[in-house]
């Protein structure tokens, strides 16, 4: 155990790492939430269908992000390890090859979104009007894949090196452009036609374009904490192999989750458009509520990786546990707020009484899972920082396909409880996840993994 002074310093380090990450993720998620709120202001059935369509489209978009996770997870773990060892040259090489890999992967994904996104959306079995709006959303968001990948990967590299503030500054720019674009293009301001869902998607792409251009300027002006290597290699097989060795399980984890989310959403769709719209609203609030947990997870990833690089495995373990304690405290507070103010938050999106009732019910159930979510997120991040990305994958498979989906079907359909049963399954799942991931971290096998 460490003395209290060391513990206090560690907590300060964790908070210093965490708050810019929380704000960065919060800004991205807040922008999606503002999208939904503005679409809801279209009013009546149109607003409800726009929220449902964009929400379904977003599920397909997030599935593509599982591929981006392969690069960013490998990037942050390797950059953190090299930074902890004091080797900035190798950290720069990892960043360089991550950019190359991200660009190469984004091209086929853009083509997929434009030509096949509608077919993927058909898996939900949504009503025709909702499907049509979702297809429009997918096409125009996927146009910005190369820009979003570039931004996420650069942000991961900088966080691995300990720079949490530059990604925050870029996020401020990206999301300010996005929100302004939403207002102009959704409602038709400043001489532009009112585009609704299409306008929200185009604004998203423009925002990421501006953010990517800001990163390009900082990168080639030499203003980032990590520099590109003096001798450029446009495709370094060994570095890319190391990135993908760590990142592939992380990508598989995200892929598993997104497929699970698609199936889970298909269950929700069965209970009607009001249930789906309520689910999408509650999920947008959930995304905001998750941000502190994700912030502590990112801090744990960077601190564990850097401490292992500096050959301090005990410090790495203490950083993981301390990050988790702080995450649970914050997530509990968020859960209390969600439980108390569920209905007023739902009314920010729509005025349909049934949709508000269902969204509030969904949020209150999520609130019960917040402590477990804090544990799961943070310790999963700690394991990723050590390069132990297979266990978060294993836990995600168990949580989604052994716990959540079967219980949702059992309680929701077979016992006749309806959409409430599907949402109860979510609470059970995260408690199971938290227990397994805590057991894995406590064992300590991750301390000897070579990256």
N, C-alpha and C positions, 0 to 999 in steps of 0.2 A: 504493500500500500504506500501511497505517496503522502507526504506531509501536507497539511492544510494549505500552506503557501503555494506548493506545487499544484494542488487541486484548484486553488483560486486562479492561478495563472492559466491552467488548462481550460477552465471555464471561460476565462476572458478570451483566450485564443479561439475557442469554439464559437463564442458569440460573434467575435470579429470575422470569422469565416462565414458564419451563418446568415447574418442579417442582409448582406448584399445579395446572397443567393435567394433568400426568401423574397426580397423585393423584386428581383429579376423575374423569378418564376411567377410571382404574384402579378406583375405587369402583363406577362404573356397571357395568363389565365384570365385576368381582369378584362383584357381586350376581347377574348372570346365571350366572356359574360356580357360585355357591353354590346357585342354583336347580337346576342340573343335578346337583350333588353330592347334594342332598337328594332329588331325584327318583330318582337312582340307588340311594339307600338304601331305596327301596320294595322292592328285591330281585328277583332272578331275571329272568324275562321281562318282568314288569311294570315293573321299574326300567329295563331296557333299552329297552322300547317307550316309556316316559315320556320318556326322554332323547331318543330319535329323534323322537317326536311334537312335543315342545316345541322341539327344534332346527329342525325343518321349519317349524313355526309362526313361529318367530323370523325365518326367511328372508323370509316374507311381511310381517311387521311391519317389518323393516329396509327393505323395498322402499318402504313408505310414508314412511320417513325421508328418502328422496331428495327428496321434496317439501319437507320441513322444511329440507333443506340449501339449497334455493333462497333461503329467507329468511335463514337464519343466515349463509351465505357472503356474501351481499350486505350484511348488517348489519355483520359484523365488518370488512369492507373499507372501507365508508363511514365507520363510526364511527372506525376507526383513522386514516383520511385526515383527517377533520375534527378529531380530537384532536391530530394532529400539527400541523395548521394553527392550533390554539388556539381553534377555534370550537365551544364546548360546546353552544351553542344548536342548531346544526345536527345535532350528534351526538345530542342529545335528541330531535330531530324524527325522525331515522332510527329510533331505538329505539321511539318511539311508533307509527310506521307499521308497523314490523316486528311489533309485538304485534298490531295490528289484522289484518294479513295472516295471521299465524299462526293466530289464532282462526278467521278465515273459512275457511281451508284445512282446519282440523282437523275441521270438522263433517261434510263429505261423506266424509272418510276414516273417521270413526267408523262411519258408516252402511255403508260398504263392508265394513269388517271384520266387522260383525255379520251382515250379510245375504249377502255374497259371498265371505267369507274361505275358506269350505270349498271352494268351486269353484276358487278360485285354488290351494289346496293340492293339488287333484286333479291338477295338472300334473306333480307329482312321481311319480305312480304308485306310491306307497308301499303297504305292506300295510294291510288294512282297520283293524286295531287302532291302528296308528301314525297313520293318517289321522284317525281319530275323536278321538284325544287332541290332535293338532295343531289340529283345528278348534275344540275347546274353548279351547285356549290363545289362539288368534287372537281369538276373540270378546271375551274378558275383558280382554286387553291393549289392544285397540283402544278399549275404553271409556275409557281414560285418555289418549287421543291429545291432547285439548285441554290437559291438564295437562303432558304431556311436551313438547309444542311450546312452550308458554309458558315453561317452564323452560330449554329449550335456547336459545331466542331471546334471553331476558334474559341468559343466560350468555355468548352470543356478543357482545352489545352491551357488556357489562362487560369482556370480554377485549380487545375492540377499543380500549377506553378505557384499558387497562393494568391493570385490576383483576382479577387472577387468583384472589384469595383468597376473595372472596364466593361465586363459583360452587362453590369447594371446600367452604365451610361448608354451603351448601345441599345439596351432594351427600352430605355426611356425614349430614345429617338424613334425606334421601330414602332412602338405602340402608340406614340403621339401621332405619327403619320397614319397608322391604321385607324385610330379612332376618328380622326378628322376625315379620313377617306370614307369611313362608314357613314358619317353624318351626311356627307356630300352625295355619295353614290346610292345609299339605300333610299333616301327621301327625295333626291333630285334637287340639289341646291347649286348655286353659282352657275346656273345655266346647263347643268348636266341633267340627263333624264333620270327619273326614279327607277332604279334597277332592282330594289328589294334584295333577295338572296344573292343574286349575281353581283350586286354592288358590294355586299359584305365580303364576298370571296375575292373580288378584285382588290379591294382595300387591303385585305390580308397580304396579298402578293406584293403590292406596292410597298407596304411597310417593311417586309423582309428584304426587298430590293434595296431600300435606303439603308437599312441596317448593314447589309452585306457590303455596300459601297463604303460605309464608315470603317468597317473592319479592314477592307482593302487598303484604304488610305493609311491607317495606323500601322498595318503590317509592313508595307513597303516604305513607309517613312521611318521605320525603325523605332517606333514609339511604344512597342509592346515589351513586356518583361521577358518574353521569349523571342529570340531572333531566328529568322530563317538561316540555315547553314550557309557558310561562304561558298562551298561547293554544292550546287543544287543537284539533286537526283530526282528525276521526275517519276521514277518507279523503283523503289528499293524493296525487293522481294522479302528480305529478311525482316525489315522493320514492319512491313505490312503483315507478314505472317504473325509477328508478335502481337500486333494490334488486334488481329482477328482471332488469335488464340484466346485472348482475354475477352474480346468483345462478342464473339459468336454466341456463347451461352447467354450473355446479356441481351443480345438481339433475339435469341430464341425465347427468352423469358418474356420480352415485350410482345413477340409474335403470338406466343401462347396466350398471354393476357388479352391481346386484342381480338384474337379468334374467340376466346371465352366471352369477351364483352359483346361481340357480335351475336353469339348464341344467347347470351343473357338478355340482350336488348330484344332479340326475336321473341323471347318469352314474354317480355313486357309488352311488345306490340300486340300480342294475342289478346290482351285485356283492354284494347281500345286506344283511340287517339288521345283521349284525356289522360289516361294512365301514362302513355308515352310522353306527352308534353310535360306532365308533372315529373316524370322520371328525368327528362332532359334538364328541366329547371333545377331540380334537386342535385343533379350531377354537376351542373355548372357551379352551384354553391359548394359542392363537394370538392371540386377542383381548386377553388380558392382556399378551402379549409385544409387541403392537403399540403399547401405550399410550405408552411413551417416544417412539417415532417420531411418534406423533400429537401428543404434547406439544411436541416440537421444531418440528413443522409449524405448530402454533398460535402458538408464539412467533415463528416466521419470518413468519407472516401479519401479526401485530400490528406487529412491528418494521419490516418492509418498508413496510407501509401508513403508519405514523407517520412514518418517515423521508422517504417520498415527499411526504407532506403538509407536512413541514417543508422541502421543496425540497432534500433531501440524497440524491440518487440513488446516489452512490458509497457512502454509509453503508448504504443499503438493500441494495446488492449484497453488501457485506462481511458484513452481518447474515445474509443468506441462506447464504453459504458457511460462515461460522463455525458457524451452527446445524447445518448438514449434517455438518461434521466431528465435532461433539459427538454428534450422533445416531448416526453410524456406529460410533463407539467404544462407546456404550452398547448398541446393537443387537447388536454382535459379542459382547459379554459375555453378553447374554441368550441368544444362539444357542448359546454354549458350555454354559450351564446347561441349556437345553432338550435338547441332544444327550446330555448325560451322565445326566440324571435323568428321561428320557422315561418309562420304565416305572413308577417310583414315582409320578410325577404321574398317570399314567393309572389306577393302582390306587386313587387317591383317589375315583374316580367309580364304578367297577364292579369286580367280582371275576371276571367272565367272562374266561377265559384268552385266547381268540381276539380278543375286543374289545380287551383290553389290548395284545396284540401288534400289532394293526393301528394302534391309537392311537399307540403308541410309534414305529412306523415313520413315520407321518405327521408326528409332531412333529420327528423327526430330519431329515426332508427340509425342513421349514419352517426349521429352524435354519440350513441352508446358504444360505437366501435372505435372512437378516436384514440383512447389510450393504447389499444392493441395496434392501431395503425402507426402510431408513433414508434413503438418498439420495432415493428416489422420493417418500416421504411429505414430507420436509422441503422439497425444492425445489418440489414441487407447492404446498405451503402458501405458500411465498414468492411464487410466481406469482399465487396467489389474492389475497394481500395487495396486489398491484399492480393487481388488477382483470383480470389475464390468465387468465381461467377457461376459455377455450376450449382451451388447450393441454393442461391436465390431462384434459379431456374426450377430446381426440383420442388421447392416450396410453392412456387407459383402454379406448377402443374397440379400438385396435390390440392392446393387451396381452391383452384378454379374448377377442376374436372372431377375431383373426388368429393369435395365439400359443397361449393356454392351451387353449381348447376344441378347435381342430383337432388340436393335439398330444396332448391327452388321448384323443381318439377314435383317432388314429393308433397311439399307443403302447399304450393300454389295451385297445382292441378289435382293431384290425387286426393288431397284432404279438402279441396274446395275453398281454401282461404283466399285465393285470388292473388292480386299483385302484392298484397301485404306479405304473403308467404315467400315470394321471390325476394323481397327486400330483407326479410328476417335472415335468409340464407347468407346475405352479405355480412351481417354482423357475426354470425357463427364462423364464417370463413376466416375473417381477419384475426379472430382470437386463436384459431388453430395455427395460422401462419406465424403469429407472434411467438407462440410456444415453441414451435420447431426451430425458428431462426435463432432464438435466444439460446436454445440447447446447442446448436451448431457453433455459435460464436464462443460460448463458454468452454467448449471442448478445446479450442485453441489450435486445431490442426492447421488453420489458415496461416499461422506464423511462419511456416517453413515452405510455403509455396514459392517456386521460382517463376519470375516473369521475364 
